[in-house]
Amino acid sequence: MFKSGLGVQVDRAEDVIQVVATPGDPFFTIAGGMVAIRGIVGICTVTFGGVASNLSFELNPDAPTGANTVLSLAVDIGTATVVGDIVAFQGAPGGPLVGGHLAAQAVGLTSGFGVACAPGVIGLVATVGAGPAMRWSLWYLPLDAGASVVAIP
């Protein structure tokens, strides 16, 4: 665990992108209370090979009455993304991830302080997988005493 100006950093090791529908491939677990997600950044480690792949993040809340919440709209990351490129969560629920052939991205531009999230699992929804791989980092601030985020291997 590393604390920066963005908050507590949680790293998820490199993993092959899996084709998983809503609520997504489980990436991060929020437990113990609410957190403010300050940023999510992915680094491409194995190219998508120019193949279109729509990626998005969703929160599947623990509350039995809670509905899955779209944290980012599905957007084609694969067509222009190659090894070393950065993909970033922009911060407004329902806004797109930002990717493409870029070595720099803005993090959390539209979220202000962060996106308040209830306990649950953040998953990655993808339309193409079985080849491309990425590693991810998430930054958060606890909003409740005892709240935390951990990466799901």
Contact map, one row per residue, 1 for C-alpha under 8 A:
111000011100000000000000000000000000000000000000000000000000000000000000000000000000000000000000000000000000000000000000000000000000000000000000000000000
111100011100000000000000000000000000000000000000000000000000000000000000000000000000000000000000000000000000000000000000000000000000000000000000000000000
111111111000000000000000000000000000000000000000000000000000000000000000000000000000000000000000000000000000000000000000000000000000000000000000000000000
011111111000000000000000000000000000000000000000000000000000000000000000000000000000000000000000000000000000000000000000000000000000000000000000000000000
001111100000000000000000000000000000000000000000000000000000000000000000000000000000000000000000000000000000000000000000000000000000000000000000000000000
001111111000000000000000000000000000011000000000000000000000000000000000000000000000000000000000000000000000000000000000000000000000000000111000000000000
001111111000000000000000000000000000010000000000000000000000000000000000000000000000000000000000000000000000000000000000000000000000000000111000000000000
111101111100000000000000000000000000000000000000000000000000000000000000000000000000000000000000000000000000000000000000000000000000000000111000000000000
111101111110000000000000000000000000000000000000000000000000000000000000000000000000000000000000000000000000000000000000000000000000000011110000000000000
110000011111000000000000000000000000000000000000000000000000000000000000000000000000000000000000000000000000000000000000000000000000000011100000000011100
000000001111100000000000000000000000000000000000000000000000000000000000000000000000000000000000000000000000000000000000000000000000001111000000000000100
000000000111110000000000001000000000000000000000000000000000000000000000000000000000000000000000000000000000000000000000000000000000001110000000000000111
000000000011111000000000000000000000000000000000000000000000000000000000000000000000000000000000000000000000000000000000000000000000001100000000000000001
000000000001111100000000000000000000000000001000000000000000000000000000000000000000000000000000000000000000000000000000000000000000111100000000000000000
000000000000111110000000000000000000000000000000000000000000000000000000000000000000000000000000000000000000000000000000000000000000111000000000000000000
000000000000011111000000000000000000000000000000000000000000000000000000000000000000000000000000000000000000000000000000000000001111110000000000000000000
000000000000001111100000000000000000000000000000000000000000000000000000000000000000000000000000000000000000000000000000000001011111110000000000000000000
000000000000000111110000100000000000000000000000000000000000000000000000000000000000000000000000000000000000000000000000000001011100000000000000000000000
000000000000000011111000000000000000000000000000000000000000000000000000000000000000000000000000000000000000000000000000000011111100000000000000000000000
000000000000000001111111100000000000000000000000000000000000000000000000000000000000000000000000000000000000000000000000000111100000000000000000000000000
000000000000000000111111100000000000000000000000000000000000000000000000000000000000000000000000000000000000000000000000000011100000000000000000000000000
000000000000000000011111000000000000000000000000000000000100000000000000000000000000000000000000000000000000000000000000000010000000000000000000000000000
000000000000000000011111100000000000000000000000000000000111000000010000000000000000000000000000000000000000000000000000011110000000000000000000000000000
000000000000000000011111110000000000000000000000000000001100000000000000000000000000000000000000000000000000000000000000011111000000000000000000000000000
000000000000000001011011111000000000000000000000000000000000000000000000000000000000000000000000000000000000000000000000001110000000000000000000000000000
000000000000000000000001111110000000000000000000000000000000000000000000000000000000000000000000000000000000000000000000111100000000000000000000000000010
000000000001000000000000111110000000000000000000000000000000000000000000000000000000000000000000000000000000000000000000111100000000000000000000000000111
000000000000000000000000011111000000000000000000000000000000000000000000000000000000000000000000000000000000000000000000111000000000000000000000000011110
000000000000000000000000011111100000000000000000000000000000000000000000000000000000000000000000000000000000000000000011110000000000000000000000000011110
000000000000000000000000000111111110000000000000000000000000000000000000000000000000000000000000000000000000000000000111110000000000000000000000001111000
000000000000000000000000000011111100000000000000000000000000000000000000000000000000000000000000000000000000000000000011000000000000000000000000001110000
000000000000000000000000000001111100000000000000000000000000000000000000000000000000000000000000000000000000000000000010000000000000000000000001111100000
000000000000000000000000000001111110000000000000000000000000000000000000000000000000000000000000000000000000000000000110000000000000000000000111111100000
000000000000000000000000000001111111000000000000000000000000000000000000000000000000000000000000000000000000000000011110000000000000000000000111001000000
000000000000000000000000000001001111100000000000000000000000000000000000000000000000000000000000000000000000000000111110000000000000000000011111001100000
000000000000000000000000000000000111110000000000000000000000000000000000000000000000000000000000000000000000000011111000000000000000000000011110000000000
000000000000000000000000000000000011111100000000000000000000000000000000000000000000000000100000000000000000000001111000000000000000000001111000000000000
000001100000000000000000000000000001111100000000000000000000000000000000000000000000000000100000000000000001001011100000000000000000000001111000000000000
000001000000000000000000000000000000111110000000000000000000000000000000000000000000000111100000000000000011000001000000000000000000000001110000000000000
000000000000000000000000000000000000111111000000000000000000000000000000000000000000000110000000000000000010000000000000000000000000000111100000000000000
000000000000000000000000000000000000001111100000000000000000000000000000000000000000011110000000000000000010000000000000000000000000000111000000000000000
000000000000000000000000000000000000000111110000000000000000000000000000000000000000011100000000000000000000000000000000000000000000011110000000000000000
000000000000000000000000000000000000000011111000000000000000000000000000000000000011111000000000000000000000000000000000000000000000011100000000000000000
000000000000000000000000000000000000000001111110000000000000000000000000000000001111111000000000000000000000000000000000000000000001111000000000000000000
000000000000010000000000000000000000000000111110000000000000000000000000000000000111000000000000000000000000000000000000000000000001111000000000000000000
000000000000000000000000000000000000000000011111000000000000000000000000000000000110000000000000000000000000000000000000000000000011110000000000000000000
000000000000000000000000000000000000000000011111110000000000000000000000000001001110000000000000000000000000000000000000000000000011100000000000000000000
000000000000000000000000000000000000000000000111111110000000000000000000000001101100000000000000000000000000000000000000000000000011100000000000000000000
000000000000000000000000000000000000000000000011111000000000000000000000000001100100000000000000000000000000000000000000000000000001000000000000000000000
000000000000000000000000000000000000000000000011111100000000000000000000000001111100000000000000000000000000000000000000000000000000000000000000000000000
000000000000000000000000000000000000000000000001111110000000000000000000000001100000000000000000000000000000000000000000000000010000000000000000000000000
000000000000000000000000000000000000000000000001011111000000000000000000000111100000000000000000000000000000000000000000000000010000000000000000000000000
000000000000000000000000000000000000000000000001001111100000000000000000001111100000000000000000000000000000000000000000000001111000000000000000000000000
000000000000000000000000000000000000000000000000000111110000000000000000011111000000000000000000000000000000000000000000000011110000000000000000000000000
000000000000000000000000000000000000000000000000000011111000000000000000111110000000000000000000100000000000000000000000000111100000000000000000000000000
000000000000000000000000000000000000000000000000000001111100000000000111111000000000000000000001100000000000000000000000000111000000000000000000000000000
000000000000000000000001000000000000000000000000000000111110000000000111110000000000000000000000000000000000000000000000011110000000000000000000000000000
000000000000000000000111000000000000000000000000000000011111000000011111000000000000000000000000000000000000000000000000011110000000000000000000000000000
000000000000000000000010000000000000000000000000000000001111100000011110000000000000000000000000000000000000000000001001111000000000000000000000000000000
000000000000000000000010000000000000000000000000000000000111110001111000000000000000000000000000000000000000000000000001111000000000000000000000000000000
000000000000000000000000000000000000000000000000000000000011111101111000000000000000000000000000000000000000000000000111100000000000000000000000000000000
000000000000000000000000000000000000000000000000000000000001111101000000000000000000000000000000000000000000000000000111100000000000000000000000000000000
000000000000000000000000000000000000000000000000000000000000111111000000000000000000000000000000000000000000000000000011000000000000000000000000000000000
000000000000000000000000000000000000000000000000000000000000111111000000000000000000000000000000000000000000000000000000000000000000000000000000000000000
000000000000000000000000000000000000000000000000000000000000001111100000000000000000000000000000000000000000000000000000000000000000000000000000000000000
000000000000000000000000000000000000000000000000000000000001111111110000000000000000000000000000000000000000000000000000000000000000000000000000000000000
000000000000000000000000000000000000000000000000000000000001100011111000000000000000000000000000000000000000000000000000000000000000000000000000000000000
000000000000000000000010000000000000000000000000000000000111100001111100000000000000000000000000000000000000000000000000000000000000000000000000000000000
000000000000000000000000000000000000000000000000000000000111100000111110000000000000000000000000000000000000000000000000000000000000000000000000000000000
000000000000000000000000000000000000000000000000000000011110000000011111100000000000000000001100000000000000000000000000000000000000000000000000000000000
000000000000000000000000000000000000000000000000000000011110000000001111100000000000000000111110000000000000000000000000000000000000000000000000000000000
000000000000000000000000000000000000000000000000000000011100000000000111110000000000000010111111100000000000000000000000000000000000000000000000000000000
000000000000000000000000000000000000000000000000000000111000000000000111111000000000000000000111100000000000000000000000000000000000000000000000000000000
000000000000000000000000000000000000000000000000000001111000000000000001111100000000000000000001100000000000000000000000000010000000000000000000000000000
000000000000000000000000000000000000000000000000000011110000000000000000111110000000000000000001110000000000000000000000000000000000000000000000000000000
000000000000000000000000000000000000000000000000000111100000000000000000011111100000000000000000000000000000000000000000000000000000000000000000000000000
000000000000000000000000000000000000000000000000000111100000000000000000001111111000001000000000011100000000000000000000000000000000000000000000000000000
000000000000000000000000000000000000000000000011111111000000000000000000000111111100000000000000000100000000000000000000000000000000000000000000000000000
000000000000000000000000000000000000000000000001111110000000000000000000000111111000000000000000000100000000000000000000000000000000000000000000000000000
000000000000000000000000000000000000000000000000010000000000000000000000000011111100000000000000000110000000000000000000000000000000000000000000000000000
000000000000000000000000000000000000000000010011010000000000000000000000000011111110100000000000001111000000000000000000000000000000000000000000000000000
000000000000000000000000000000000000000000011111110000000000000000000000000001011111100000000000000010000000000000000000000000000000000000000000000000000
000000000000000000000000000000000000000000111110000000000000000000000000000000001111100000000000000000000000000000000000000000000000000000000000000000000
000000000000000000000000000000000000000000111000000000000000000000000000000000000111110000000000000000100000000000000000000000000000000000000000000000000
000000000000000000000000000000000000000000110000000000000000000000000000000000001111111000000000001111110000000000000000000000000000000000000000000000000
000000000000000000000000000000000000000011110000000000000000000000000000000000000001111100000000001111111000000000000000000000000000000000000000000000000
000000000000000000000000000000000000000011110000000000000000000000000000000010000000111110000000111100001000000000000000000000000000000000000000000000000
000000000000000000000000000000000000001111000000000000000000000000000000000000000000011111000000111000001110000000000000000000000000000000000000000000000
000000000000000000000000000000000000001110000000000000000000000000000001000000000000001111100001110000000011000000000000000000000000000000000000000000000
000000000000000000000000000000000000001000000000000000000000000000000000000000000000000111110011110000000111111000000000000000000000000000000000000000000
000000000000000000000000000000000000111000000000000000000000000000000011000000000000000011111010000000000011111001100000000000000000000000000000000000000
000000000000000000000000000000000000000000000000000000000000000000000011000000000000000001111110000000000001011000100000000000000000000000000000000000000
000000000000000000000000000000000000000000000000000000000000000000000111000000000000000000111110000000000000000000100000000000000000000000000000000000000
000000000000000000000000000000000000000000000000000000000000000000000111100000000000000000011111000000000000000000000000000000000000000000000000000000000
000000000000000000000000000000000000000000000000000000000000000000000011100000000000000001111111100000000000000000000000000000000000000000000000000000000
000000000000000000000000000000000000000000000000000000010000000000000001111000000000000011000111110000000000000000000000000000000000000000000000000000000
000000000000000000000000000000000000000000000000000000110000000000000001111000000000001111000011111000000000000000000000000000000000000000000000000000000
000000000000000000000000000000000000000000000000000000000000000000000000001010000000001111000001111100001000000000000000000000000000000000000000000000000
000000000000000000000000000000000000000000000000000000000000000000000000000010001000111100000000111111001000000000000000000000000000000000000000000000000
000000000000000000000000000000000000000000000000000000000000000000000000000011111000111000000000011111000000000000000000000000000000000000000000000000000
000000000000000000000000000000000000000000000000000000000000000000000000000000011100110000000000001111100000000000000000000000000000000000000000000000000
000000000000000000000000000000000000000000000000000000000000000000000000000000001000110000000000001111111000000000000000000000000000000000000000000000000
000000000000000000000000000000000000000000000000000000000000000000000000000000000001110000000000000011111000000000000000000000000000000000000000000000000
000000000000000000000000000000000000000000000000000000000000000000000000000000000000110000000000000001111100000000000000000000000000000000000000000000000
000000000000000000000000000000000000000000000000000000000000000000000000000000000000011100000000011001111110000000000000000000000000000000000000000000000
000000000000000000000000000000000000000000000000000000000000000000000000000000000000000101000000000000011111100000000000000000000000000000000000000000000
000000000000000000000000000000000000001110000000000000000000000000000000000000000000000111100000000000001111100000000000000000000000000000000000000000000
000000000000000000000000000000000000011000000000000000000000000000000000000000000000000011110000000000000111111101000000000000000000000000000000000000000
000000000000000000000000000000000000000000000000000000000000000000000000000000000000000001100000000000000111111100000000000000000000000000000000000000000
000000000000000000000000000000000000000000000000000000000000000000000000000000000000000001110000000000000001111100000000000000000000000000000000000000000
000000000000000000000000000000000000010000000000000000000000000000000000000000000000000001110000000000000001111111100000000000000000000000000000000000000
000000000000000000000000000000000000000000000000000000000000000000000000000000000000000000000000000000000001111111000000000000000000000000000000000000000
000000000000000000000000000000000001010000000000000000000000000000000000000000000000000000000000000000000000001111100000000000000000000000000000000000000
000000000000000000000000000000000001111000000000000000000000000000000000000000000000000000100000000000000001001111110000000000000000000000010000000000000
000000000000000000000000000000000011110000000000000000000000000000000000000000000000000000111000000000000000001011111000000000000000000000000000000000000
000000000000000000000000000000000111100000000000000000000000000000000000000000000000000000000000000000000000000001111100000000000000000000000000000000000
000000000000000000000000000000000111100000000000000000000010000000000000000000000000000000000000000000000000000000111110000000000000000000000000000000000
000000000000000000000000000001001110000000000000000000000000110000000000000000000000000000000000000000000000000000011111000000000000000000000000000000000
000000000000000000000000000011111110000000000000000000000000111000000000000000000000000000000000000000000000000000001111100000000000000000000000000000000
000000000000000000000000000011100000000000000000000000000011111000000000000000000000000000000000000000000000000000000111110000000000000000000000000000000
000000000000000000000000011111000000000000000000000000000011110000000000000000000000000000000000000000000000000000000011111000000000000000000000000000000
000000000000000000000011011111000000000000000000000000001111000000000000000000000000000000000000000000000000000000000001111100000000000000000000000000000
000000000000000000000011111100000000000000000000000000001111000000000000000000000000000000000000000000000000000000000000111110000000000000000000000000000
000000000000000000010011111000000000000000000000000000111100000000000000000000000000000000000000000000000000000000000000011111000000000000000000000000000
000000000000000000111111100000000000000000000000000001111100000000000000010000000000000000000000000000000000000000000000001111100000000000000000000000000
000000000000000011111001000000000000000000000000000011110000000000000000000000000000000000000000000000000000000000000000000111111000000000000000000000000
000000000000000000111000000000000000000000000000000011100000000000000000000000000000000000000000000000000000000000000000000011111000000000000000000000000
000000000000000011100000000000000000000000000000001111000000000000000000000000000000000000000000000000000000000000000000000001111100000000000000000000000
000000000000000111100000000000000000000000000000000010000000000000000000000000000000000000000000000000000000000000000000000001111111000000000000000000000
000000000000000111100000000000000000000000000000000000000000000000000000000000000000000000000000000000000000000000000000000000011111000000000000000000000
000000000000000110000000000000000000000000000111000000000000000000000000000000000000000000000000000000000000000000000000000000001111100000000000000000000
000000000000000110000000000000000000000000011111100000000000000000000000000000000000000000000000000000000000000000000000000000001111110000000000000000000
000000000000011110000000000000000000000000011111000000000000000000000000000000000000000000000000000000000000000000000000000000000011111000000000000000000
000000000000011110000000000000000000000001111100000000000000000000000000000000000000000000000000000000000000000000000000000000000001111100000000000000000
000000000011111000000000000000000000000001111000000000000000000000000000000000000000000000000000000000000000000000000000000000000000111110000000000000000
000000000011110000000000000000000000000111100000000000000000000000000000000000000000000000000000000000000000000000000000000000000000011111000000000000000
000000001111000000000000000000000000000111000000000000000000000000000000000000000000000000000000000000000000000000000000000000000000001111100000000000000
000000001110000000000000000000000000111110000000000000000000000000000000000000000000000000000000000000000000000000000000000000000000000111110000000000000
000001111100000000000000000000000000111100000000000000000000000000000000000000000000000000000000000000000000000000000000000000000000000011111000000000000
000001111000000000000000000000000011111000000000000000000000000000000000000000000000000000000000000000000000000001000000000000000000000001111100000010000
000001110000000000000000000000000011110000000000000000000000000000000000000000000000000000000000000000000000000000000000000000000000000000111110000000000
000000000000000000000000000000001111000000000000000000000000000000000000000000000000000000000000000000000000000000000000000000000000000000011111111100000
000000000000000000000000000000001111000000000000000000000000000000000000000000000000000000000000000000000000000000000000000000000000000000001111101000000
000000000000000000000000000000011110000000000000000000000000000000000000000000000000000000000000000000000000000000000000000000000000000000000111111000000
000000000000000000000000000000011000000000000000000000000000000000000000000000000000000000000000000000000000000000000000000000000000000000000111111000000
000000000000000000000000000000011000000000000000000000000000000000000000000000000000000000000000000000000000000000000000000000000000000000000101111100000
000000000000000000000000000001111110000000000000000000000000000000000000000000000000000000000000000000000000000000000000000000000000000000000111111110000
000000000000000000000000000001111010000000000000000000000000000000000000000000000000000000000000000000000000000000000000000000000000000000000100011111000
000000000100000000000000000111100000000000000000000000000000000000000000000000000000000000000000000000000000000000000000000000000000000000010000001111100
000000000100000000000000000111000000000000000000000000000000000000000000000000000000000000000000000000000000000000000000000000000000000000000000000111110
000000000111000000000000001110000000000000000000000000000000000000000000000000000000000000000000000000000000000000000000000000000000000000000000000011111
000000000001000000000000011110000000000000000000000000000000000000000000000000000000000000000000000000000000000000000000000000000000000000000000000001111
000000000001100000000000001000000000000000000000000000000000000000000000000000000000000000000000000000000000000000000000000000000000000000000000000000111
